[in-house]
Amino acid sequence: MKKDKFFVKDYPEKSWSISKIKTIKSCLREYYYTYYGSYRGWEYEADYESKVTWRLKKLTNIWIYFGDIIHDGIKDIIKYKINNKEQEVNIDRFKNFIRMKLNTLVKQSNRNDRILEWNNYPTGKMLQEYYYNGKIEKDDINEIKERIEQCVENFFESKTFEDISSRNFWDVLEIDEKKFDYIFINNIKVFAIIDMLYIDGNGNCIIVDWKTGKESEDDKNQLIIYTLYVMDKYKMPLEKIIGRIEYLFTGKNKEYKFSNSDLEEMKLKVRQEINVIDAMLEDKELNKPKPKEMFVMCEEEYKCKKCKYKKLCKMKEEI
């Protein structure tokens, strides 16, 4: 019998990522909705709650969208500089590009019919702030304006842009390719989506992670995962790999060279956290979750206010 190439599994594929673990630590119900409750909610035959969950999952917020625009713009600028080494890049034009993209989505999200349209079937993007509150808070608008200025200017002062502009590189291997690359640890898929990867003038393999927000204790661990990925995909020796985080809002950068013990500790951490994921499953082989009620809702109100799924926690009242 010929295998149906459009066959969809009953449950999503099991995987590990730092964002997944962050969600577990933040709210178990949010974790359930994101990784299980929304699965197959795009199908016509899906039940009502699955459809709503899938639609809410597709919401974005002003901070995530801002970060996405910055990353997309950086990718285009670096590609341009690689092919046009003598040409200068207009900083104000980059800032205006970001403002234009943000304003376009704000206007689109603020349309009178947009929420109804989104609830019927989500297309394009929709800001969570407008979906729930009908506006973006003034403090957030002011902070976004400040971040546009700081992040753009600090990008052009960054070590990575300096290397590309001065031709201090041999080859650029990856630039935010939007591909869900991964490695396997304990036969579980571990995602590694690198912002930029290049060989510098000294023959070192530089892993770059652009950050538009504050520093996090997870940043270093993310670079270790990327290091494991680079060693696996490019067969690069550990001693030639440097991880670099460019904190665009503050203009700081941090560089790391990891040891074999760092890699082993990270692998152990991943294995332990996969055990946590497994503890919430009814069937480990199928990746079938336990009933939704086992994923308790968080009781921290400030998290609930920012959660894209807060509608679901009140859905019984609405029905």
N, C-alpha and C positions, 0 to 999 in steps of 0.2 A: 504494500500500500504506500502510495506517495505521501510523504510527510507534508502537512499543511504549514507553509512558511509563516502564516499569520496566526498560528496557535499562540494563545495567551495563557500563561499559567494561572492557576487559581489564587496563588499567593506570590508576592514579589520575591525577587531573588535576595538571599541574605547577603549583607555586605556590612562593612565597617567604614566609618568616616568620623573625623573629629566633630563635624556638625551634628552627626547623629548622636554622639555621646553627649554633646552640649545640650541637646534637646531632652535626652533622658534625664539629665541632672536638673534641668529647668522645670519640666512638667511632663509626667508620664502620659497624661491624656493627650497633650499636644503631640507627643511622640507617636502615640497610637494613630491619631488622625493623619499625621504627615506620612507615615511609612506603611500603614495598613488600611485605615479607614477610607482613605482617598483612592486606594488602588482599584482600578477598573471603573471608577466613577464616571468616566467619559462614555461608557457604553449605554446605549439606549435602554437596555434591559436592567440596568443597575437600579438598586433600591434608592429611595428618596434621600436618605442620609448620606449614602456613598456619593451621590451626585453633588449634593451641597458641599460635602467635605472636599471633593476634588476641585470644585469651583473656588472655594475659599483658599485652598492651597496655592492656587495660581495668582492670588493677590500679591502685590509687592508693596513696599513702603518707600517713602521719600529717601531714606538713608541707604537702603539696598540699591535702589535705582541710581542714586548719585554715585555709589561705588561702581556700579556696572558701566555708567557713562565714562567715568574716569578711566577705567580699565580699557574700554573700547577705544577711547581717544589716544591713550598711551600706545596701544598696539599699532594704530594707524600712523602715529608720529614716528615711532621707531622704524617701521617698515619704510616710511618715506625717507628718513635719514640714511638708512642703509643704501638706498638706491639713488639718493641725491645728496651726497656728502657735503657739497659746497653750499647748499641752500639753507638759509636760516628759517626757523619755524616761528611764526607769529604767535606770541604768548597770548595777546588779547583775543586773537581769533579762536584759540582753544577755549578760553574762558567763555566767550560768546557762544561757542558750540555747546558747552555744558548748559548754560542758561537757556538756550533755545530748546534743547532736548527736555529739560525739566519743565519749562513753561508749556511745551506742547502736551506733555502727559498730564500736567495739572489741568489744562483746559479740557482735555479729553475726558478726564476722570470727573470733572465738574459739570458735564453735560446733564441736563435734566433727565434724559432717558437712559443714561449710562448704567445705573444700578440695575434697572429692569432688564436691560440688554444683557448685562453680565450674569444675572440670575437665570436667564433663559439659556445662555451658552456663552462662556467666556472666550472672547477673542481679543487679541492685542494685549495691552497691559491696563491694569486698574490700580490706583493708589488706595491702599487700605484706609488711609486717613479720611478720604472722601467717602469711601464705601460705608464707614461706620459713623463718622462725625460730620461729614459734609464740608470739612475744611482742614487746613494744616495750621497748627498753632503758630502764632507770631514768633515765639522764641525759636521754634524749629526753622522758620524761614530765615531769620537773622543769622542763625548758626550755619545754615547751608550757604548763605552768601559769603560768610567768613571762610568757610572751608573751600569754596571755589577758589578764592584768592590764594589761600595758603597752599592747598594741594597742587595747584597748577604751577605756581612759582617754585615750590620745593621740588617738583618733578624735574624741572629744567636745571636745578642745581644738584640733582642727585648723582651719586657715583655711577649708577648704571647709564644714565643719559650721557654723562661725561665720557664713559668708555665708548659708547656708540658714536658720539659726535667726533671724538678724536681718533676714531678707527682703531682703538685699542682692543680689537677682538679679531679672532680668526674666523669664527663661524657662529651664526645664530641658529640654534637647533629647534627651539620652540618659542612662539610668541602668543600666549593666550589663545590656543587653538580651539578652545571650546569643545575639545574631545574629552570624553569621560575615560581617560586612561587610568590604569589600575595595575596593581600587583596582587599576588596572593600571599597571605600569611595564614598558616593552618588551613589551607584550602578555602579560605574565605576571601572574597574580593575586597580589596582595600583601595579606595579611590585616591588618585594623585593628579590633580589638575593644576599644572604649573603656569604661573603668569608669564615667566620668561626664563629661557635657558640658553646660555651662550658660552663659548670658549673665549677667554680673554687673551690678551697679548702674551701672557706668561704660560699659556697652555692649561690654565685652570678652568674647570667647568663651574660656571657661576649659576646658581639657582636663585632667581629673584622672585620675591613675593611683595607685591604692592599693597600697602595698607592705607586706607583713608580714615580709619578710626583710631581708637586708643590701643595701646599695647595690651596684649593678653598673654597669660601664662601658657596658652596653647600654641602660640606662634612658633616657638622653638620646636615643639613636637611635630608641627606641620612640616617644618623643614627636614626633620629626620625621615619622615615618610617620603618626602620628595627625593631625599638622598637614596633611600632604598630603591625607589623607582628608577632613578638615573643609573644606578649601578646595574639594575636588572635589564633595562632597555638598551642602554648605550655601552654596557660593559666597562664603565668608567671606574678606575681604581679610587678607593675611598680618599686617599691622600691628595687627590687632584680635584676634589669637590669642595666648593665653598657655598654655604647657604647665606643669602643676604636678604634681610627684610628692610624695605624702604618705607619708613613711616612718613607719608606725604604731608600729613597735617602739621607735624612738628618739625619736619625736615631732618630727622635723625635717621641713621641706619645702623643695623647691627649685623655683624658677620659671624658665622660659626663654622668651625671645622670639627667634625664629629669623629669619635673613636669607635672601634668595634663594640666596645662595651655600651656606648650610647645606642647603637643600633639594636643590640640584644635586649637592652632594657625596654626599648620601644616595642620590639616584637612581643616581649612578655606582657607589656601593658595592653597591647592589642588583643592578645589571647585572653587575658583576664576580662577585658571589656566585652569580648565575644561571649564569654560565659554569662555575663550580665544580660546580654541580648537574648541568649538561649533560655535564661530563667523566665523570660516573659512569653515563651512559646509553648503552645500546646503540642506541636509536632515540629521538632528541630529539623527534620529532613525536608519537610514541605515549607518550612518557615511560616507555619500557621500560628497566628497569635492566640493568646488566651482571650477570653471574652473582654469586651471593652471595659466592663466594670472593674476589672482587675487593674486597669491603668488609672490610678487615682488622679483626680484633678488637683492641681496645686492650689494652695490657700493664700498665696501672696497676691493681693489685689493689684499691685503695680504691674505684675506680669500679665495678669488677665486683661488689663486695659490695653496692653500693647499686642495681645495675641490675635492673630487672624482668624482663629477658630472660636472666638468668644460667643458668636451667634449660636454655635452648636450646643454649648453648655446650657443655653436657655431655649433650645428648640422645642422641647416638650411643652413649655409654657406657650410658645407661639402657635404650635399646632392646636 
